[in-house]
Amino acid sequence: MAGMETPGPSFDELASRHYRAAYRTARAIVRSHIDAEDAVQDALVQAYVRLSSFRGDSTFGTWLIAITRNRAIDRLRYRRRHARTFSEGPDLARRFVSREQSPEDAVLDRERRRHLAQCIEALPARLRDALRLATSGQHNYEEMGTILGAPTGTIKSRVWEARRLVARRMRSRNGQRLCLDTYEGPRK
């Protein structure tokens, strides 16, 4: 029948398709499996309730990631307001520390990861968020701009600045250079 549109995927299908990326985004922010799961569930509920406000300026996945990011940040703020402390998970830190180390360097590696996590956590939120999205490898710069509400060029400069600051702080502590400048960026 001409003129009839084929219905798109259901909300459940879209949610299932984008759940893992939303979870990874939340986990990178809150660094806790339970809080990440909760942030994603909150985001899915909000997306479902506000589905009629989805304008289609971006993909559903990008829209869901933006909502998830905001829910995860809300959880992080709540945790900080209530004086709970936590540390950066090792996943992000491992991306910057060489895996080609001798067993004798295991203790130093653990110390470098801890220092790297502290350097990343000390970044201003706008730089830290851009760096986390870039290192997740899940989004191109345009999608990151949509998620963070900034132009693509601004996102690129934030990621560059975050890497520069982290590398400088790491060098100032132990006099060695990490491989932050060789990172090729997220998938296109």
C-alpha positions as CSV (number, residue, x, y, z in Angstrom):
1,M,0.0,0.0,0.0
2,A,1.6,3.2,-1.2
3,G,1.9,6.0,1.3
4,M,1.9,3.8,4.4
5,E,5.0,4.2,6.5
6,T,6.6,1.1,8.1
7,P,6.6,1.5,11.8
8,G,10.1,2.0,13.3
9,P,11.5,-0.1,16.1
10,S,9.6,-0.1,19.4
11,F,10.9,1.6,22.4
12,D,11.9,-1.7,23.9
13,E,14.0,-2.6,20.8
14,L,15.7,0.8,20.9
15,A,16.4,0.6,24.6
16,S,17.9,-2.9,24.2
17,R,20.0,-1.8,21.3
18,H,21.5,1.2,23.1
19,Y,21.6,-0.2,26.7
20,R,25.3,-1.2,26.7
21,A,26.5,2.2,25.4
22,A,24.3,4.0,28.0
23,Y,25.7,1.7,30.7
24,R,29.3,2.3,29.7
25,T,28.7,6.1,29.7
26,A,27.1,5.9,33.2
27,R,29.8,3.6,34.5
28,A,32.6,6.0,33.3
29,I,31.0,8.8,35.3
30,V,29.8,7.1,38.5
31,R,32.4,4.3,38.5
32,S,30.0,1.9,40.2
33,H,28.1,-0.9,38.7
34,I,25.0,-0.4,40.9
35,D,24.9,3.4,40.4
36,A,25.5,3.0,36.6
37,E,22.6,0.5,36.4
38,D,20.3,2.9,38.3
39,A,21.3,5.8,36.2
40,V,20.5,3.9,33.0
41,Q,17.2,2.8,34.4
42,D,16.4,6.4,35.4
43,A,17.4,7.5,31.9
44,L,15.2,4.9,30.2
45,V,12.2,5.9,32.3
46,Q,12.8,9.6,31.5
47,A,13.3,8.8,27.8
48,Y,10.1,6.8,27.7
49,V,8.1,9.5,29.5
50,R,9.5,12.2,27.2
51,L,9.5,10.2,24.0
52,S,7.0,12.7,22.5
53,S,9.6,15.5,22.9
54,F,12.3,13.6,20.9
55,R,12.8,15.9,17.9
56,G,15.0,13.6,15.9
57,D,17.8,16.2,15.7
58,S,20.1,13.4,16.7
59,T,19.8,9.6,16.8
60,F,17.8,8.0,19.6
61,G,21.1,6.5,20.9
62,T,22.7,9.9,21.2
63,W,19.6,11.3,22.9
64,L,19.5,8.4,25.3
65,I,23.3,8.8,26.1
66,A,22.7,12.5,26.8
67,I,19.9,11.7,29.2
68,T,22.0,8.9,30.8
69,R,25.0,11.2,31.2
70,N,22.8,13.7,33.0
71,R,21.3,11.0,35.3
72,A,24.7,9.7,36.1
73,I,26.0,13.2,36.9
74,D,22.9,13.7,39.2
75,R,23.9,10.5,41.0
76,L,27.5,11.6,41.3
77,R,26.4,15.0,42.8
78,Y,24.1,13.2,45.2
79,R,27.0,11.0,46.4
80,R,29.3,13.9,46.8
81,R,26.7,15.9,48.7
82,H,26.3,13.0,51.1
83,A,30.1,12.8,51.7
84,R,30.7,9.4,50.4
85,T,34.1,8.9,48.9
86,F,35.1,6.8,46.0
87,S,38.0,6.6,43.5
88,E,38.3,6.4,39.8
89,G,37.9,2.9,38.5
90,P,40.9,1.2,36.9
91,D,39.3,0.9,33.5
92,L,39.9,4.4,32.4
93,A,43.4,4.6,34.0
94,R,44.4,1.3,32.2
95,R,43.9,3.0,28.8
96,F,46.7,5.4,29.5
97,V,49.3,3.1,31.2
98,S,51.5,0.9,29.1
99,R,50.6,-2.8,29.4
100,E,54.2,-3.7,28.3
101,Q,55.7,-3.7,31.8
102,S,57.8,-6.3,33.6
103,P,56.4,-8.0,36.6
104,E,58.8,-5.9,38.7
105,D,57.0,-2.8,37.7
106,A,53.6,-4.0,39.0
107,V,53.8,-1.9,42.2
108,L,54.8,1.2,40.2
109,D,52.0,0.5,37.7
110,R,49.4,0.4,40.4
111,E,50.8,3.7,41.8
112,R,50.7,5.3,38.3
113,R,47.1,4.2,37.8
114,R,46.1,5.7,41.1
115,H,47.9,9.0,40.3
116,L,46.3,9.0,36.8
117,A,42.9,8.5,38.3
118,Q,43.5,11.4,40.7
119,C,44.7,13.6,37.8
120,I,41.6,12.8,35.7
121,E,39.3,13.4,38.7
122,A,41.0,16.8,39.3
123,L,40.1,18.0,35.8
124,P,37.2,20.5,35.5
125,A,34.0,18.7,34.7
126,R,33.8,19.9,31.1
127,L,37.2,18.5,30.3
128,R,36.7,15.3,32.4
129,D,33.4,14.5,30.7
130,A,34.8,15.1,27.2
131,L,37.9,12.9,28.0
132,R,35.7,10.1,29.3
133,L,33.5,10.1,26.3
134,A,36.5,10.2,23.9
135,T,38.2,7.3,25.7
136,S,35.1,5.2,25.7
137,G,35.5,4.9,21.9
138,Q,31.7,4.7,21.5
139,H,31.0,8.1,20.0
140,N,32.5,10.3,17.3
141,Y,33.1,14.0,18.1
142,E,29.8,15.1,16.6
143,E,27.8,12.8,18.9
144,M,30.0,13.8,21.8
145,G,29.1,17.4,21.0
146,T,25.4,16.6,21.0
147,I,25.7,14.7,24.3
148,L,27.7,17.5,26.0
149,G,25.8,20.3,24.4
150,A,28.8,21.9,22.7
151,P,30.1,22.4,19.1
152,T,32.3,19.6,17.7
153,G,35.4,21.9,17.6
154,T,34.9,22.8,21.3
155,I,34.7,19.1,22.1
156,K,38.0,18.4,20.2
157,S,39.7,21.2,22.1
158,R,38.4,20.0,25.4
159,V,39.7,16.5,24.8
160,W,43.0,17.9,23.7
161,E,43.3,20.2,26.7
162,A,42.3,17.3,29.1
163,R,45.0,15.1,27.7
164,R,47.5,17.9,27.9
165,L,46.7,18.7,31.5
166,V,46.7,15.0,32.6
167,A,50.0,14.4,30.8
168,R,51.6,17.5,32.4
169,R,50.4,16.5,35.9
170,M,51.7,13.0,35.4
171,R,55.1,14.3,34.2
172,S,55.4,16.7,37.0
173,R,54.9,13.9,39.5
174,N,57.3,11.3,38.2
175,G,59.2,12.9,35.3
176,Q,58.0,10.5,32.7
177,R,55.8,11.0,29.7
178,L,52.7,8.8,29.0
179,C,51.4,8.0,25.6
180,L,48.4,10.4,25.7
181,D,49.4,12.2,22.5
182,T,49.3,9.0,20.4
183,Y,45.6,8.4,21.0
184,E,43.8,8.5,17.7
185,G,40.4,9.5,19.0
186,P,37.0,7.8,18.9
187,R,35.7,5.8,16.0
188,K,34.4,7.9,13.2
